[in-house]
Amino acid sequence: MKNTTECVLDAIAVDPVDVNVMGDELYMCATDYEHELGNAAGGAGVYASIADLKACRSCVVECGIVAVRVEFVRYVEHGMPYSERGKETPNVELMVGQQTPTPPP
């Protein structure tokens, strides 16, 4: 069983999220889905594989596992371009006039 920090570090993507995951099945704790998804102030975890979910959440033995899908709706607030995140001196000019990307079909 991984500790929380290991699970969070594993979840940090090196590149932007692959748009191909949209529409694919993702997995979460059934209790999080049933009770926490709309109520949890800290969010509810969604995992790319059942193995990742089981490695990070021991509760699924009791709670169960559900498959879910994620749908892109729109950007609510634009952030820094992915290529500039985490840099000590990001190119702020890239932040001006950002276009909203078209969601995948």
N, C-alpha and C positions, 0 to 999 in steps of 0.2 A: 504494500500500500504506500503510495507516495504521500508526502506531506503537502499541505496547502501551497507552500512556496514552490515546490517542484511542479505541481499541477499548473500553477499560474505561469511559471517560466516556460513550461512546455507549450502553453497556449499562445504565447507571444509569437506572432508570425514574423518571419524574416522578410516576406514580401506581402503586398496587399492580398486580401482574401481572394482566392480563386473564384471567379464568378460562376464557375461550374458547380460549386457547392449549392448554389441557389436551386431549389427544387429537389435536391437530394435529401435522403433521410439523414437526420442528425438525431442524437440520443440524449435523453435527460432522465433524471430521477423522477419516477411517477408521482411522488409526493410533491416535488417542486412544481411539476406540471399542474397537478390538481389544485394545489393550495397556494403556492408561492409565486407563480409566474406573474400575476398581476399585483401582488401585494408585497413582495420582498424588496425592502429598501436597498439591499445590497445586490439585487439582481438574482438570477437563477442561471446556473451553468448549463450550457449546451455543448455536447462533445461530438467530434467527428466520427468516433468509433465506439462500439460497445466496450472494447478493451480499455480505451482511455477513460471512459466513464467509470468502469469497475476499478481501475487503478487509482482514481481520485476520490471516489465516493463509496465507502464501504456500506453505506446505508441501503444500497440498491438490492442487497440480499433480502431485506425486509420490505423495502418500498416498491420494488419492481422497476422496470425500465419502459419508457415510452419512446416511440419514434416520432419526430416532428419535422416540419419543413420551415424554412425561413424565407420570407418574401421581402424584397426590397421595395419600399414605398416611395421615399424621397429623403433627401438630406434636410434636416431641420436646421442645422447650423454647419457651415463649412469650417473645416479645420485647415491645418497646414498641409500642403501636398505631401504625400507619403515619402517622397524622395528627400524631403527637408526635415522630417521629424527626427528629433533626438540630436540634431547638429547643434554645436555651440553657437554658430553664427548662420542660422537659416537664411535663405534668400527670400526676404519678405516680399520682393517684387512678384514672386510666383503666386502669392496669396491674393493679389489684386485681380479682380475680374475672373475669378474661377467660374468655370461652367459646370452646371450640374450634369454629371454623366448619365447617359441613358441606361436605365436598368436592363438587365439581360432579358431576352425574349422568354 
